[in-house]
Amino acid sequence: MIVWVVRPVPERGAHWVRPGLVAQIGFTEWTRDGMLRPPRFLGLRDDKRPEDVVRERPARG
């Protein structure tokens, strides 16, 4: 489960909402600039609340 904890610069007229859904995202790797390669939507999770999501760290090995 991936969560971005970056405060974006607000755009004029933007309307912010609270997270209400949790998605499962698959990917092969993180790029050096912190992007996912290639990301793919695996589905929605109903067993986890948005406030319980944490950014997973890759296992070293």
Secondary structure as GFF3:
##gff-version 3
##sequence-region A 1 61
A	DSSP	beta_strand	22	26	.	.	.	ID=ss1
A	DSSP	beta_strand	29	30	.	.	.	ID=ss2
A	DSSP	beta_strand	36	37	.	.	.	ID=ss3
A	DSSP	beta_strand	40	45	.	.	.	ID=ss4
A	DSSP	three_ten_helix	50	52	.	.	.	ID=ss5
###
